[in-house]
Amino acid sequence: GENVEQHPSTLSVQEGDSAVIKCTYSDSASNYFPWYKQELGKRPQLIIDIRSNVGEKKDQRIAVTLNKTAKHFSLHITETQPEDSAVYFCAASIGYGNNRLAFGKGNQVVVIP
Amino acid sequence: ETGVTQTPRHLVMGMTNKKSLKCEQHLGHNAMYWYKQSAKKPLELMFVYSLEERVENNSVPSRFSPECPNSSHLFLHLHTLQPEDSALYLCASSTGRGAAANEKLFFGSGTQLSVL
């Protein structure tokens, strides 16, 4: 089955600096890669996603890059703010017709004021 | 609020108890999901219902029994659970008709379950 790995498990950054979280996946047929953000005590929420026909996607301070050859994709957060502190989950589509998601274990990002 | 409501927020039960978790979505979505969230582990898909029909049972133990009476309501019936079943149980919904992977998931706040 699909194996989605996230690195690092915990990341601390100074406010204003950039944060980068990397995910690797094992199934070369995966074609959809979302990122979910979960603040402490709150529900996960989709923040950005990318499909395999695109190499990069940006939404304000958040961007995602995809390297299909190496089978990894990364979340980039620029000009980090305290409200960016959360657990970030990556996922990759799996299954027949890519109809399911496999999630990673999550990265704890801490933005230090 | 995202329109997905779960009750109760917290539940403590013994291994011989029977309880149910409830989820309701007010978004007009066609698919609903149960996920299990354990510390330091990936989100684990338990069940998917699309248009009230269960499309997948991800090898979940039979002590977990889902019920979807209509497209807006989803239940998870629990009986004779084990301590290792303690976790946050998240309900989610998505639009579309096939519960496809590329549909945005709208999560509820979850039920924090403790099995003693």
Interface residues (C-beta under 8 A of the other chain):
Chain A: V4 Y32 P34 Y36 K42 R43 P44 Q45 L46 D49 R51 F89 A91 S93 I94 G95 G97 N98 N99 R100 L101 A102 F103 G104 K105 G106
Chain B: T2 V4 K40 K41 P42 L43 E44 L45 V48 E56 L90 G98 A99 A100 A101 N102 K104 L105 F107 G108 S109 G110
